[in-house]
């Protein structure tokens, strides 16, 4: 029965539609990879200000939580990848990475300062661990769990 349904549906006739669509989607997503690569390896040089990740109004808050340099670079990389579907991954990655580098370094990070870029200290920021022995001191950590109120039992 499955063979008959497979012949009726003719999935091989969909390759002309599916392959170009997957190339475009891959190109658009590759722009995100280019942005992440540029941010972590090139701009921050593998340093992450971990404490600020958890601060509500920390350095990663940007403009209401949006990194506009990343959004603009993503749109530019995705549009370039859409225009060249045969090389969409490479084009999306390259355009996204270059656009993010220029926008972040010369515009966005001038407006929203990043501690690990301003003061690139290996001792202050987590990320570079090669050749280090991280020691975690053992101790008792007190965790306070607030009592939950159950409206069904009250």
HUQUI-V213176 format. One record per residue. N is the residue number from 1. RES is the residue in three letters. PHI is phi in whole degrees, -180 to 180 (* if undefined). BURIAL is # if it has 24 or more other ideal C-beta (glycine too) atoms within 12 Angstrom, else .. D_CENTER is the distance of its C-alpha to the mean C-alpha in Angstrom with 1 decimal. Layout:
<<N | RES | PHI | BURIAL | D_CENTER> <N | RES | PHI | BURIAL | D_CENTER>>
This chain:
<<1 | UNK | * | . | 44.4> <2 | UNK | -64 | . | 40.8> <3 | UNK | -65 | . | 42.1> <4 | UNK | -66 | . | 43.9> <5 | UNK | -63 | . | 40.9> <6 | UNK | -63 | . | 38.7> <7 | UNK | -71 | . | 41.4> <8 | UNK | -66 | . | 41.7> <9 | UNK | -71 | . | 38.0> <10 | UNK | 54 | . | 37.8> <11 | UNK | -64 | . | 34.1> <12 | UNK | -67 | . | 34.7> <13 | UNK | -77 | . | 35.3> <14 | UNK | -86 | . | 31.7> <15 | UNK | -59 | . | 30.3> <16 | UNK | -65 | . | 30.9> <17 | UNK | -99 | . | 28.6> <18 | UNK | -70 | . | 25.9> <19 | UNK | -61 | . | 25.2> <20 | UNK | -62 | . | 24.5> <21 | UNK | -64 | . | 22.3> <22 | UNK | -67 | . | 20.2> <23 | UNK | -64 | # | 20.0> <24 | UNK | -67 | # | 18.8> <25 | UNK | -62 | . | 16.2> <26 | UNK | -62 | # | 15.0> <27 | UNK | -66 | # | 15.1> <28 | UNK | -65 | # | 13.1> <29 | UNK | -71 | . | 10.3> <30 | UNK | -67 | # | 10.8> <31 | UNK | -63 | # | 10.0> <32 | UNK | -65 | # | 6.3> <33 | UNK | -63 | # | 6.9> <34 | UNK | -62 | # | 9.1> <35 | UNK | -66 | # | 7.1> <36 | UNK | -63 | # | 4.9> <37 | UNK | -61 | # | 8.5> <38 | UNK | -64 | # | 10.2> <39 | UNK | -65 | # | 8.8> <40 | UNK | -78 | # | 9.4> <41 | UNK | -91 | . | 12.4> <42 | UNK | -96 | . | 14.1> <43 | UNK | -78 | # | 13.8> <44 | UNK | -88 | # | 13.6> <45 | UNK | 52 | . | 15.4> <46 | UNK | 65 | . | 13.9> <47 | UNK | -108 | # | 15.1> <48 | UNK | -128 | # | 13.4> <49 | UNK | -84 | # | 15.6> <50 | UNK | -63 | . | 15.4> <51 | UNK | -59 | . | 18.2> <52 | UNK | -71 | # | 16.6> <53 | UNK | -62 | . | 13.6> <54 | UNK | -102 | . | 16.5> <55 | UNK | -88 | . | 18.5> <56 | UNK | -63 | . | 18.9> <57 | UNK | -116 | . | 19.7> <58 | UNK | -81 | . | 17.8> <59 | UNK | -67 | # | 16.2> <60 | UNK | -91 | # | 12.8> <61 | UNK | -71 | . | 14.8> <62 | UNK | 51 | . | 14.9> <63 | UNK | -97 | . | 16.7> <64 | UNK | 54 | . | 17.1> <65 | UNK | 90 | . | 13.5> <66 | UNK | -109 | . | 12.1> <67 | UNK | -94 | # | 10.8> <68 | UNK | -65 | . | 13.1> <69 | UNK | -62 | # | 12.5> <70 | UNK | -67 | # | 9.0> <71 | UNK | -65 | # | 10.8> <72 | UNK | -66 | # | 13.8> <73 | UNK | -64 | # | 12.2> <74 | UNK | -65 | # | 10.6> <75 | UNK | -64 | # | 14.2> <76 | UNK | -63 | # | 15.9> <77 | UNK | -65 | # | 14.1> <78 | UNK | -66 | # | 14.7> <79 | UNK | -66 | . | 18.2> <80 | UNK | -65 | # | 19.0> <81 | UNK | -66 | # | 18.0> <82 | UNK | -66 | # | 20.1> <83 | UNK | -75 | . | 23.0> <84 | UNK | -126 | . | 23.0> <85 | UNK | -65 | # | 22.5> <86 | UNK | -69 | . | 24.2> <87 | UNK | -120 | . | 21.7> <88 | UNK | -60 | # | 18.7> <89 | UNK | -65 | # | 16.1> <90 | UNK | -66 | . | 17.3> <91 | UNK | -65 | # | 17.8> <92 | UNK | -61 | # | 14.5> <93 | UNK | -62 | # | 12.7> <94 | UNK | -66 | # | 15.3> <95 | UNK | -66 | # | 15.6> <96 | UNK | -61 | # | 11.9> <97 | UNK | -66 | # | 11.9> <98 | UNK | -67 | # | 15.3> <99 | UNK | -63 | # | 14.9> <100 | UNK | -65 | # | 12.0> <101 | UNK | -57 | # | 14.1> <102 | UNK | -66 | . | 17.2> <103 | UNK | -66 | # | 15.9> <104 | UNK | -69 | # | 14.1> <105 | UNK | -70 | . | 16.9> <106 | UNK | -102 | . | 19.8> <107 | UNK | -131 | . | 19.1> <108 | UNK | -70 | # | 16.3> <109 | UNK | -80 | # | 16.6> <110 | UNK | -76 | . | 20.3> <111 | UNK | -82 | . | 20.3> <112 | UNK | -117 | # | 17.9> <113 | UNK | -63 | . | 18.8> <114 | UNK | -115 | # | 16.6> <115 | UNK | -60 | # | 18.9> <116 | UNK | -73 | # | 17.5> <117 | UNK | -89 | # | 17.8> <118 | UNK | -69 | . | 21.1> <119 | UNK | -129 | . | 22.6> <120 | UNK | -75 | . | 21.0> <121 | UNK | -103 | . | 22.9> <122 | UNK | -68 | . | 22.3> <123 | UNK | -78 | . | 24.5> <124 | UNK | -87 | . | 22.6> <125 | UNK | -119 | # | 19.0> <126 | UNK | -70 | . | 17.7> <127 | UNK | 148 | . | 16.0> <128 | UNK | -96 | . | 18.8> <129 | UNK | -118 | . | 21.1> <130 | UNK | -66 | . | 23.1> <131 | UNK | 79 | . | 26.8> <132 | UNK | -113 | . | 26.4> <133 | UNK | -111 | . | 28.1> <134 | UNK | -79 | . | 26.3> <135 | UNK | -110 | . | 29.0> <136 | UNK | -111 | . | 28.5> <137 | UNK | -77 | . | 31.7> <138 | UNK | -85 | . | 33.1> <139 | UNK | -168 | . | 34.4> <140 | UNK | -88 | . | 34.9> <141 | UNK | -107 | . | 32.2> <142 | UNK | -90 | . | 33.6> <143 | UNK | -115 | . | 31.7> <144 | UNK | -104 | . | 33.2> <145 | UNK | -108 | . | 32.7> <146 | UNK | -69 | . | 34.1> <147 | UNK | -69 | . | 36.6> <148 | UNK | -88 | . | 35.6> <149 | UNK | -93 | . | 38.1> <150 | UNK | -107 | . | 39.0> <151 | UNK | -68 | . | 40.6> <152 | UNK | -75 | . | 42.3> <153 | UNK | -92 | . | 44.4> <154 | UNK | -93 | . | 45.5>>
